[in-house]
Amino acid sequence: MKKLCFAKNITLALAAALPLCGCLKSPYHVTQIPNGGAFTGSTNDFAKNTDPISTDDSANANKIKSSDVDLNGGIPAANNADYDTWNADKSALAAFTVHFDYDSSTVKASEESKLTAVAEAMKGATPTAVRIEGNCDERGTEEYNRSLGDRRANALREKLVTMGVDPKKLPTVSYGEDKPVDHGHNEAAYAKNRRGDFVLLTPPTPGPLSKLENNNNK
């Protein structure tokens, strides 16, 4: 019953906030890039610039930083392990997926209302956390796309923090090109895959044994 009420509250919070506002290679083998690394990106428009993403991975090595400190503006890093047992609901925030330009981690002004809605939903329903997942299209090397996905996730994280969201409640992960939503090999598909997803995290519901133990400890 509590879980149903909570889901209802999340839905109401999202509804109230809304007005305010690369191919699959190894889907089951995901290497998480540590939080951190200054996020930069070009504003290349694919229709005007069809040059391939750099395949020189050595040039991108310095973008992988320590997970102890998020270097994006000195924002404290979130520990993903803290949320390993939490319930993950990807559908709750699916309407607020943010899309990026080709080879860019810059959040477009047209996408910022989605971040506003996510921030408002988190403020109106606690305890919650949101995992931010960075994704890319299939072009470029796997390592480059891991790094780009990381920068995209952290760009979204920084925006949410400026809106008042606790950074400790915003773990990030980069899937690079491993999780496309469209398996096509054209610009329409690529545009859908250049994205940042938000996954709602809620505390695990205590099982019967946990409830019994809690009662015995009273």
Secondary structure, 3 states (H helix, E strand, C coil): CHHHHHHHHHHHHHHHHCCCCCCCCCCCCCCCCCCCCCCCCCCCCCCCCCCCCCCCHHHHHHHCCCCCECCCCCCECCCHHHHCCCEEECCCCHHHCEECCCCCCCCCHHHHHHHHHHHHHHHHCCCCEEEEEEECCCCCCHHHHHHHHHHHHHHHHHHHHHCCCCHHHCCEEEEECCCCCCCCCCHHHHHHHCEEEEEEEECCCCCHHHHHHHHHCC
